[in-house]
Amino acid sequence: MYKVIRFLELMWIVIAVCCVVIGTYKLVTIGFMDALFFYVFAILAVFLFLLRRRQRRSIEKHESEK
């Protein structure tokens, strides 16, 4: 269970970094409106990363109390 949650946690941070890189490329080459989608998705991915991290820490804390 921990490995799955940790994998999802890392997956979301990788997606966020990729979206920022692609968004920056689109911003420089095409314009802001085309890059906006990637920046919004990067923010969403960071939010999901933080949510998974909090979930993992909560589960670890709960397991250590037993």
Buried (B, 14 or more C-beta within 10 A) or exposed (E): EEEEBEEBBEBBBEBBEBBBEBBEEBBEEEEEEEBEEBBEBBEBBBEBBEEBBEEBEEEEEEEEEE
